[in-house]
């Protein structure tokens, strides 16, 4: 089973915009109320009976069950009779809000993320229709310029900019409506009843070492300078935020500046993502296997160079965009152990100790001299090939054996996307 999510721009009418905002506001109320229930239950259980606060203590009955997803779903059904406003929103949409809260709560309980927070006005930015209507997408685009619509529950037909054609083998399973600074978008979850195997190791291997001086350095000697997406628009952002400081919070001018600042941030993010996709495609043009270090970029983002790490978007490129482009372009993608990649000679394997300020690799054993990051990329490439050879018992490089059936499926899926900006792929 193949699952994919594609994003398209919506062009709703004024009535549909009001309806979307109303749904978001009701979803925000449900989120805040459900989160308040969970926090109250937790507060009533964390203090012993003989050591409660002198001022006040929140007390619930001892047999009160924890407000889990199933408990809150039943209470939501009962609450509709008391609060008619809840009836104005699709029941499945509100249940998806409770499911999202349940996932966030479990992630906090397992210490994977922070405690869920309450949503202030305009902070709830998306909701999900988990089931699609029949014939919700017309077989041929409607309107001028290849524009058509999509039929959604409670909203009816909404105009969509179809930036690419959806293949016939896919079925739309659910839709998420997202509000961004530049407008409203729909994220369609598509499903196809096909099984595509993982890409087998083949072709020319390339090791990639990422960093801040150079965004990446390959084992072939190519080095790509780190673009400064945030710095290019930092001056404009600084001026807007300085003007925002003098506005009254909640006023019309304050909201206008907030929208301008949000558009600048989205422009930075879109530029970064587009550059990442183009770089990933360029790497896949000349490689059959790509190996990267298995790093936790969240730790790097908390250090002294955290601002530059987040500006470069290393985690987004290595963990999200590059694996996806490799799968689409039929390139093998693998991760290797990151320990000691910069302290090892790629030619003789000797240990060469270097601190962070040393940018040239010089081996006293074999006399190898090359840039430090390129040497690390070659070590990563060697480790990746060694790992494949140990796992399979055969050489990794060489001609590949193609399967025409699933290659044809990939060509049918992505054949209609030629000539479209890479950040949409």
C-alpha positions, 0 to 999 in steps of 0.5 A: 500500500502506497500512501502519499500527501500532496498539497494544493492551494485553495481559493475559497469564497468569502462565505467559505472563509468564514466557515473555515474560520468558524470550524477552526475556532470551535476546534480550538475550544474543544482542544482547550477544554479537553486539555483543561480536563486532563490537567485538572485530573493530573493536578488532583492526583499529584498532592497527598491528602495530608500535605495539600496546599494551604490556599487551595487544592483541586480535588476530584473524586477518587473513582474519576477515570482519566479523561482519555480519548474514548472518555472525552469522545463520549462526553463530547457527544453528550455536550452537544445537547448542552452546547449547540455550537458544537453541532455546527461542526462535523463530528469527525472533525472534532474527534480528530482534534481529540485524537491529536491531543491524545497523541501529543499527550502520549508523546509528552508522557513518553518524554518525547516532547513537551506538554501540550499547550493551550491554543490562543486565538488564531493559533489553531491552524488546521483541521482534518476531514477523515472521510472524503465524499463520493466523487469529491474530485472531478475526473477532469479539472474544471474552470479556466487555466486548469483550475478545478474544485474539490467537494468537502463536507460542510464547505461544498465545492471549493476551488483548487489550483491543481498544480499537478494531475492526480494519477488514476491509481490513487484515491483520496482518503482524507483532507487537511485544511491548513491556514497559512500566511499566504492563504488556505491549502488542502493536504490530500492523503492519497492511497494506491493499492500497490507495493513498491519495494525498497531501492536496492544498493546500486551504482556510484556511491556518494558520502555526504558530510553536512555542516555550517561552513559548507552546507554539505561536502561530498566524497567526490570533492564537491562542496556547497556553500551554506545559503543564509536564508534568514539573514537575507530577510533579517533586516526587513523582519527586524523593521517590521517587528520594531514597528509591531512593538509600538502597536496596541496588541489586538488592534487592526494595525497590530494584526496587519503587521502580524500578517506581514511578519508571517508572510516574511517567515513563510517566504523564508521557509518556502525559499529554503525548502525549494533550495533543498529540493533542487540540491537533492535532485542535483545529488541524485543525478550523479549517484546511485547510493547516498550515505549520510551521518546518523545525527540528532540535529535537535542537539545541534540546534540547542548549542551556540550555533543553534540559530545558524543550524535552524537557518540552514535546515539540516534536519529537514534536508537530511531526514525528510527531503533527501530520503524522499527524493532518493526514493522517488529518483530510485537512489539508495539512501542509507545512514552510518554511524557518525562517531569519529568520521572526522577523526579518521583518514579515508585513505589509510584508516589511521586515527588523525585527531583534529579539533573543530578549528582545524579545517584541513585533514593531514595524515602523518601516516600516508601523507594525505592532504584534503579538506576536512569535510571532504575527508569526512564524506569519504569516510562516510561513503566507505562505512556505508559500503562496508555496512551494505557488504556486511549485511548482504555478503556481496559487493554493493556497487555494480549494475542494478537489476530493474523491475519494469513493473514498479518502475512503471508505477513510479513513472506514472506517479511522477510523470505528470509533475515534470516542469513544476517547481520542485518544492511542490514535489 
